[in-house]
Amino acid sequence: MTTLTDNFEELLRSKKIPLKKNVIQKGQILYNGNFRLSETQSLPFGIVFDSKDNPVIDYQITYHRLAYVADYSKREAVLDLINELNQLKSGYYTVCLGGDGEIYLKLLGRTSDDILPVYEMMVFGSSIAKALLPEISQVLDPA
């Protein structure tokens, strides 16, 4: 695990990506950051690495707060859209609706000491999130 996180932190430094590191439950390592959507809007995300001391480590990347379903009457339309996005447009990621109405994007994966695929999936996820936001907004706030 140390080699993996060391490699990840070195890659972040070389790319000048500021992520905050935390040790969370059961020794898992969490990195939090914000993806800048525009001058005034950003999208928080996190990457969690399992703390197992194995050659292959599980990880999860989550892009939080894509949107919130505040009007419960729109829940069915949002779920229909989420199903469509998961089938056609979310790639390796899964669009989810939380119990509190939060719509978020999640990826589960496995990696070794070669951290480049995790970085690539992190970058890919930000592009997917940005592409999905207009469709989600259209269902939540049709104009």
Contacts in CASP RR format, 6 or more apart in sequence:
PFRMAT RR
TARGET T0000
AUTHOR 0000-0000-0000
METHOD contacts of the structure
MODEL  1
MTTLTDNFEELLRSKKIPLKKNVIQKGQILYNGNFRLSETQSLPFGIVFD
SKDNPVIDYQITYHRLAYVADYSKREAVLDLINELNQLKSGYYTVCLGGD
GEIYLKLLGRTSDDILPVYEMMVFGSSIAKALLPEISQVLDPA
1 29 0 8 1.000
1 49 0 8 1.000
1 50 0 8 1.000
1 51 0 8 1.000
1 52 0 8 1.000
1 53 0 8 1.000
1 57 0 8 1.000
3 113 0 8 1.000
4 49 0 8 1.000
4 57 0 8 1.000
4 111 0 8 1.000
4 112 0 8 1.000
4 113 0 8 1.000
4 115 0 8 1.000
5 21 0 8 1.000
5 29 0 8 1.000
5 49 0 8 1.000
7 113 0 8 1.000
7 114 0 8 1.000
7 115 0 8 1.000
8 31 0 8 1.000
8 49 0 8 1.000
8 115 0 8 1.000
8 118 0 8 1.000
8 119 0 8 1.000
9 21 0 8 1.000
11 115 0 8 1.000
11 116 0 8 1.000
11 119 0 8 1.000
12 18 0 8 1.000
12 19 0 8 1.000
12 31 0 8 1.000
15 119 0 8 1.000
18 33 0 8 1.000
19 31 0 8 1.000
19 32 0 8 1.000
19 33 0 8 1.000
19 46 0 8 1.000
19 47 0 8 1.000
20 31 0 8 1.000
20 32 0 8 1.000
20 33 0 8 1.000
21 29 0 8 1.000
21 30 0 8 1.000
21 31 0 8 1.000
22 29 0 8 1.000
22 30 0 8 1.000
22 31 0 8 1.000
22 32 0 8 1.000
23 29 0 8 1.000
23 30 0 8 1.000
24 30 0 8 1.000
24 48 0 8 1.000
26 51 0 8 1.000
27 51 0 8 1.000
28 48 0 8 1.000
28 49 0 8 1.000
28 50 0 8 1.000
28 51 0 8 1.000
29 48 0 8 1.000
29 49 0 8 1.000
29 51 0 8 1.000
30 46 0 8 1.000
30 47 0 8 1.000
30 48 0 8 1.000
31 46 0 8 1.000
31 47 0 8 1.000
31 48 0 8 1.000
32 44 0 8 1.000
32 45 0 8 1.000
32 46 0 8 1.000
33 44 0 8 1.000
33 45 0 8 1.000
33 46 0 8 1.000
34 42 0 8 1.000
34 43 0 8 1.000
34 44 0 8 1.000
34 45 0 8 1.000
35 42 0 8 1.000
35 43 0 8 1.000
35 44 0 8 1.000
35 45 0 8 1.000
35 63 0 8 1.000
35 126 0 8 1.000
35 129 0 8 1.000
35 130 0 8 1.000
36 42 0 8 1.000
37 43 0 8 1.000
37 130 0 8 1.000
37 133 0 8 1.000
43 63 0 8 1.000
43 64 0 8 1.000
43 65 0 8 1.000
43 66 0 8 1.000
43 126 0 8 1.000
43 129 0 8 1.000
43 130 0 8 1.000
44 63 0 8 1.000
44 64 0 8 1.000
44 65 0 8 1.000
45 61 0 8 1.000
45 62 0 8 1.000
45 63 0 8 1.000
45 64 0 8 1.000
45 122 0 8 1.000
45 126 0 8 1.000
46 61 0 8 1.000
46 62 0 8 1.000
46 63 0 8 1.000
46 64 0 8 1.000
47 59 0 8 1.000
47 60 0 8 1.000
47 61 0 8 1.000
47 118 0 8 1.000
47 122 0 8 1.000
48 59 0 8 1.000
48 60 0 8 1.000
48 62 0 8 1.000
49 57 0 8 1.000
49 58 0 8 1.000
49 59 0 8 1.000
50 57 0 8 1.000
50 58 0 8 1.000
50 59 0 8 1.000
52 58 0 8 1.000
55 112 0 8 1.000
55 113 0 8 1.000
56 110 0 8 1.000
56 111 0 8 1.000
56 112 0 8 1.000
57 110 0 8 1.000
57 111 0 8 1.000
57 112 0 8 1.000
58 108 0 8 1.000
58 109 0 8 1.000
58 110 0 8 1.000
59 108 0 8 1.000
59 109 0 8 1.000
59 110 0 8 1.000
59 111 0 8 1.000
59 118 0 8 1.000
60 106 0 8 1.000
60 107 0 8 1.000
60 108 0 8 1.000
60 109 0 8 1.000
61 93 0 8 1.000
61 106 0 8 1.000
61 107 0 8 1.000
61 118 0 8 1.000
61 121 0 8 1.000
61 122 0 8 1.000
61 125 0 8 1.000
62 104 0 8 1.000
62 105 0 8 1.000
62 106 0 8 1.000
62 107 0 8 1.000
63 93 0 8 1.000
63 104 0 8 1.000
63 105 0 8 1.000
63 106 0 8 1.000
63 125 0 8 1.000
63 126 0 8 1.000
63 129 0 8 1.000
64 102 0 8 1.000
64 104 0 8 1.000
65 102 0 8 1.000
65 104 0 8 1.000
66 95 0 8 1.000
66 102 0 8 1.000
66 103 0 8 1.000
66 104 0 8 1.000
66 105 0 8 1.000
66 129 0 8 1.000
66 132 0 8 1.000
66 133 0 8 1.000
66 136 0 8 1.000
67 102 0 8 1.000
67 103 0 8 1.000
67 133 0 8 1.000
67 136 0 8 1.000
67 137 0 8 1.000
67 140 0 8 1.000
68 100 0 8 1.000
68 101 0 8 1.000
68 102 0 8 1.000
68 103 0 8 1.000
69 75 0 8 1.000
69 78 0 8 1.000
69 97 0 8 1.000
69 101 0 8 1.000
69 103 0 8 1.000
69 140 0 8 1.000
70 101 0 8 1.000
71 140 0 8 1.000
74 139 0 8 1.000
74 140 0 8 1.000
75 97 0 8 1.000
77 139 0 8 1.000
78 97 0 8 1.000
78 103 0 8 1.000
78 136 0 8 1.000
78 139 0 8 1.000
78 140 0 8 1.000
79 97 0 8 1.000
81 135 0 8 1.000
81 136 0 8 1.000
81 139 0 8 1.000
82 95 0 8 1.000
82 96 0 8 1.000
82 97 0 8 1.000
82 103 0 8 1.000
85 95 0 8 1.000
85 132 0 8 1.000
85 135 0 8 1.000
86 94 0 8 1.000
86 95 0 8 1.000
89 128 0 8 1.000
89 131 0 8 1.000
89 132 0 8 1.000
89 135 0 8 1.000
90 105 0 8 1.000
90 128 0 8 1.000
90 132 0 8 1.000
91 128 0 8 1.000
92 107 0 8 1.000
92 121 0 8 1.000
92 124 0 8 1.000
93 105 0 8 1.000
93 106 0 8 1.000
93 107 0 8 1.000
93 125 0 8 1.000
93 128 0 8 1.000
94 105 0 8 1.000
94 106 0 8 1.000
94 107 0 8 1.000
95 103 0 8 1.000
95 104 0 8 1.000
95 105 0 8 1.000
95 132 0 8 1.000
96 103 0 8 1.000
96 104 0 8 1.000
96 105 0 8 1.000
96 106 0 8 1.000
97 103 0 8 1.000
98 104 0 8 1.000
103 136 0 8 1.000
105 125 0 8 1.000
105 128 0 8 1.000
105 129 0 8 1.000
105 132 0 8 1.000
107 121 0 8 1.000
107 125 0 8 1.000
109 121 0 8 1.000
111 117 0 8 1.000
111 118 0 8 1.000
END
